[in-house]
Amino acid sequence: MTDLLLREDLGPVARLTLNAPASLNALSDAMLGTLTEAFARLATDSSIRVVILRGAGKAFCAGHDLKEMQAARAAPDKGAAYFADLFTRCGAMMQAIPALPQPVIAEVHGIATAAGCQLVASCDLAVAAAGTRFGVNGVNIGLFCSTPMVALSRNVPAKVAFEMLTTGEFIDAERAREVGLVNRVVQQGDLEQESLRLAQTIAAKLGAAVKIGKRAFYDQLPLPLAEAYAHTAAVMAENMLWRDTQEGIQAFLEKRPPDWQV
C-alpha cells in the first residue's frame, strides 16, 4: 500500500508530501489521521526546525473527499454523527499546525480548494507556483465552506474572504499574494528550490528563539493591545536571559558569527 504521506528530512527541514495524487490529495479520513499523527511526531522532534508541506501530482490539495462524505449518508442518521466528527477532526488537525514549535511552509501548486485552501491558510507561511488557483468553492455545490472560513478570514481581509466564500470564485497566485494568503509566488520550476531556501533561512536562526517567537506570535494576536504588549514583554525578557541570546548579541557587537550551543 502506498504511503499517504511521505517524509523526507533535509537536515533540520522536514518535507511532508501529501501522496494521494489520484484524488488530488483530498483530505480523506485516512489522510486526516496520517497528517495528525505526523504533526504529533514533529511536535516532539527537536532535530527539525522547519516543516514544508506540499502535494504530489497535479495539485496541492482539493479539500475533503466528497465520495467519502456522500457514502456516510447511508447511515441511519444520514451521516449526522460522521459529519460532526469529520469537521471536528479536520479542525483539530488544522489547529495542530500553528501549535507546532516549528514554522510550517505550504509549498503550493495546481489548486488549493475548500479544505485545501484552509490547509494553506493554516500554515505559517506559503510559497506558490505561478498559475496556482485558490478557492473556498463549496458554495458552488451547496455547502458553504464554514470551517475553511476560520483560517481564511485570519489570513486575508474580511471582504476578500467573504467574496471568495459567497461567490465560489477562484483567485490566482498573484492575487493570493496581494491579499496575504501566500508570501511568495515563483515559477513552477523554482517552487521546490524557493520553499527550501526559505526553510533553510529560518532553520539557520536560533531554533529556541524561533520556537518561543512562534508561540508568542499566535498568543498575542487575539489580545487587546495593552495585554499583547505585556505578554510579549515577558517573552522577550525571558528570551534575553538565555545564554545563546547573550552570545548572539555579543557576536553581533563584535562583528563575528555567534557560537550557539543549540
C-alpha positions as CSV (number, residue, x, y, z in Angstrom):
1,M,0.0,0.0,0.0
2,T,1.3,3.4,-1.0
3,D,2.1,5.8,1.9
4,L,-0.4,8.6,2.1
5,L,2.2,11.0,3.5
6,L,5.9,11.0,2.6
7,R,8.5,12.5,4.9
8,E,12.0,13.5,3.8
9,D,14.4,15.1,6.3
10,L,16.8,17.5,4.7
11,G,19.0,18.3,7.7
12,P,16.8,20.5,10.0
13,V,14.0,20.7,7.4
14,A,11.2,18.0,7.3
15,R,9.4,17.9,3.9
16,L,6.0,16.3,4.0
17,T,4.3,15.3,0.8
18,L,0.6,14.5,0.5
19,N,0.7,11.4,-1.6
20,A,-2.7,10.7,-3.0
21,P,-2.4,12.3,-6.5
22,A,-5.3,10.3,-7.9
23,S,-7.7,12.2,-5.6
24,L,-5.8,15.5,-5.9
25,N,-4.6,14.8,-2.3
26,A,-8.1,15.0,-0.9
27,L,-8.3,15.1,2.9
28,S,-9.9,11.7,3.3
29,D,-10.3,10.2,6.8
30,A,-7.1,8.3,6.3
31,M,-5.2,11.4,5.2
32,L,-6.5,13.4,8.1
33,G,-5.4,10.7,10.5
34,T,-2.0,10.5,8.9
35,L,-1.4,14.2,9.0
36,T,-2.5,14.4,12.6
37,E,0.0,11.6,13.6
38,A,2.8,13.3,11.6
39,F,2.3,16.6,13.3
40,A,2.2,14.9,16.7
41,R,5.6,13.3,16.0
42,L,7.1,16.6,14.7
43,A,5.9,18.4,17.9
44,T,8.5,16.4,19.9
45,D,11.2,16.2,17.2
46,S,13.9,18.6,18.3
47,S,16.1,17.8,15.3
48,I,13.6,19.5,13.0
49,R,13.4,23.3,12.9
50,V,11.1,23.9,9.8
51,V,8.5,21.9,8.0
52,I,7.5,22.1,4.4
53,L,4.1,20.7,3.4
54,R,3.4,20.0,-0.3
55,G,1.3,17.8,-2.6
56,A,2.2,15.1,-5.1
57,G,0.9,15.1,-8.7
58,K,-1.1,17.9,-10.3
59,A,-2.4,19.7,-7.2
60,F,-1.6,20.7,-3.6
61,C,-5.0,19.6,-2.1
62,A,-8.6,19.6,-3.4
63,G,-10.2,19.6,0.1
64,H,-12.4,17.0,1.7
65,D,-13.1,13.6,0.0
66,L,-16.6,14.2,-1.3
67,K,-17.2,10.5,-2.2
68,E,-16.5,9.5,1.4
69,M,-18.8,12.2,2.6
70,Q,-21.6,11.1,0.4
71,A,-21.1,7.4,1.4
72,A,-21.7,8.4,5.0
73,R,-25.3,9.3,4.2
74,A,-26.1,5.6,4.2
75,A,-26.0,5.6,8.0
76,P,-29.3,5.6,9.9
77,D,-28.7,9.2,11.0
78,K,-28.0,10.2,7.3
79,G,-24.4,10.9,8.3
80,A,-25.0,13.4,11.0
81,A,-22.6,11.9,13.5
82,Y,-20.0,11.3,10.9
83,F,-20.1,14.9,9.6
84,A,-19.9,16.3,13.0
85,D,-16.9,14.1,13.8
86,L,-15.2,14.8,10.4
87,F,-15.2,18.6,10.7
88,T,-14.1,18.4,14.4
89,R,-11.2,16.1,13.4
90,C,-10.2,18.3,10.5
91,G,-10.3,21.4,12.7
92,A,-8.1,19.8,15.2
93,M,-5.6,18.8,12.5
94,M,-5.5,22.4,11.2
95,Q,-5.0,23.8,14.7
96,A,-2.0,21.5,15.2
97,I,-0.1,23.4,12.5
98,P,0.2,26.8,14.3
99,A,0.6,24.8,17.6
100,L,3.8,23.1,16.3
101,P,7.0,24.6,17.6
102,Q,8.4,24.7,14.0
103,P,7.3,27.1,11.4
104,V,5.3,25.3,8.6
105,I,5.6,26.4,5.0
106,A,3.0,25.4,2.4
107,E,4.5,24.7,-1.0
108,V,1.5,25.1,-3.2
109,H,0.9,24.3,-6.9
110,G,-2.1,23.4,-9.1
111,I,-5.1,24.1,-7.0
112,A,-5.8,24.5,-3.3
113,T,-9.6,24.4,-2.8
114,A,-12.0,24.3,0.1
115,A,-10.3,22.5,3.0
116,G,-7.1,22.5,0.8
117,C,-7.2,26.3,0.8
118,Q,-7.9,26.1,4.6
119,L,-4.7,24.0,4.8
120,V,-2.6,26.7,3.1
121,A,-4.2,29.4,5.4
122,S,-3.4,27.3,8.4
123,C,0.3,27.2,7.6
124,D,2.6,29.9,8.9
125,L,4.0,30.7,5.5
126,A,3.2,29.8,1.9
127,V,5.1,29.8,-1.4
128,A,3.0,29.3,-4.5
129,A,3.8,28.5,-8.1
130,A,2.6,30.9,-10.7
131,G,-0.8,29.7,-12.1
132,T,-1.9,28.1,-8.8
133,R,-5.6,28.7,-8.1
134,F,-7.1,29.1,-4.7
135,G,-10.8,28.8,-3.8
136,V,-13.3,28.1,-1.0
137,N,-15.8,27.0,-3.6
138,G,-18.1,24.7,-1.6
139,V,-20.9,27.2,-2.1
140,N,-21.0,26.1,-5.8
141,I,-22.3,22.6,-4.7
142,G,-24.5,23.9,-1.9
143,L,-22.0,23.5,1.0
144,F,-20.7,26.8,2.5
145,C,-17.1,26.5,3.5
146,S,-17.7,27.4,7.1
147,T,-14.7,25.7,8.6
148,P,-12.2,26.8,5.9
149,M,-13.6,30.3,6.6
150,V,-11.9,30.3,10.0
151,A,-8.4,30.0,8.7
152,L,-9.0,32.1,5.6
153,S,-10.6,35.0,7.4
154,R,-7.5,35.1,9.7
155,N,-5.2,35.5,6.6
156,V,-7.0,37.9,4.3
157,P,-9.2,41.0,4.7
158,A,-12.8,40.2,5.7
159,K,-14.4,41.5,2.4
160,V,-11.9,39.4,0.3
161,A,-12.7,36.3,2.3
162,F,-16.5,36.9,2.2
163,E,-16.4,37.4,-1.6
164,M,-14.5,34.2,-2.1
165,L,-16.9,32.3,0.2
166,T,-20.1,33.6,-1.3
167,T,-19.2,33.5,-5.0
168,G,-17.1,30.4,-5.0
169,E,-14.8,32.1,-7.5
170,F,-11.1,31.3,-7.6
171,I,-8.2,33.7,-7.2
172,D,-4.8,33.2,-8.8
173,A,-1.4,33.1,-7.1
174,E,-0.6,36.8,-7.6
175,R,-3.9,37.8,-6.1
176,A,-3.4,35.4,-3.2
177,R,0.0,37.1,-2.6
178,E,-1.6,40.6,-2.8
179,V,-4.2,39.8,-0.1
180,G,-1.9,37.9,2.2
181,L,-2.8,34.2,1.6
182,V,0.7,33.4,0.3
183,N,4.1,35.1,0.9
184,R,5.8,34.5,-2.4
185,V,5.0,33.5,-6.0
186,V,7.6,31.8,-8.2
187,Q,7.7,29.9,-11.5
188,Q,6.7,26.2,-11.2
189,G,10.3,25.1,-11.9
190,D,11.6,27.2,-9.0
191,L,8.9,26.2,-6.4
192,E,10.8,23.4,-4.6
193,Q,14.0,25.4,-4.5
194,E,12.4,28.6,-3.2
195,S,10.4,26.9,-0.5
196,L,13.5,25.0,0.6
197,R,15.6,28.2,0.5
198,L,13.0,29.9,2.8
199,A,13.0,26.9,5.1
200,Q,16.8,26.9,5.3
201,T,16.9,30.6,6.0
202,I,14.6,30.1,9.0
203,A,16.4,26.9,10.1
204,A,19.7,28.8,10.3
205,K,18.3,31.1,13.1
206,L,18.5,30.2,16.8
207,G,15.9,27.5,17.0
208,A,14.8,28.2,20.5
209,A,14.2,31.9,19.6
210,V,12.0,30.9,16.6
211,K,10.1,28.5,18.8
212,I,9.3,31.0,21.5
213,G,8.6,33.6,18.9
214,K,6.1,31.5,17.0
215,R,4.2,30.7,20.2
216,A,4.1,34.3,21.2
217,F,3.0,35.4,17.8
218,Y,-0.2,33.3,18.0
219,D,-0.7,34.0,21.7
220,Q,-0.7,37.8,21.2
221,L,-2.9,38.0,18.1
222,P,-6.3,37.8,19.9
223,L,-5.2,40.0,22.9
224,P,-6.1,43.7,23.4
225,L,-3.2,46.0,22.6
226,A,-2.0,46.5,26.2
227,E,-2.3,42.8,27.1
228,A,-0.4,41.9,23.9
229,Y,2.5,44.2,24.9
230,A,2.5,42.9,28.5
231,H,2.6,39.3,27.2
232,T,5.4,39.9,24.6
233,A,7.4,42.0,27.0
234,A,7.6,39.0,29.4
235,V,8.5,36.7,26.5
236,M,11.3,39.0,25.4
237,A,12.6,39.3,28.9
238,E,12.8,35.5,29.2
239,N,14.5,35.3,25.8
240,M,17.1,37.9,26.8
241,L,18.2,35.7,29.8
242,W,19.3,32.8,27.5
243,R,23.0,32.0,27.1
244,D,22.7,31.8,23.3
245,T,20.9,35.1,23.1
246,Q,23.6,36.8,25.1
247,E,26.1,35.2,22.8
248,G,24.2,36.3,19.7
249,I,24.1,39.9,20.8
250,Q,27.8,39.9,21.8
251,A,28.8,38.3,18.5
252,F,26.8,41.0,16.6
253,L,28.6,43.7,18.5
254,E,32.0,42.1,17.9
255,K,31.1,41.5,14.2
256,R,31.7,37.7,14.3
257,P,29.5,34.6,13.8
258,P,27.7,33.5,17.0
259,D,28.7,30.4,18.8
260,W,25.3,29.0,19.6
261,Q,25.0,25.8,21.6
262,V,21.6,24.7,20.3
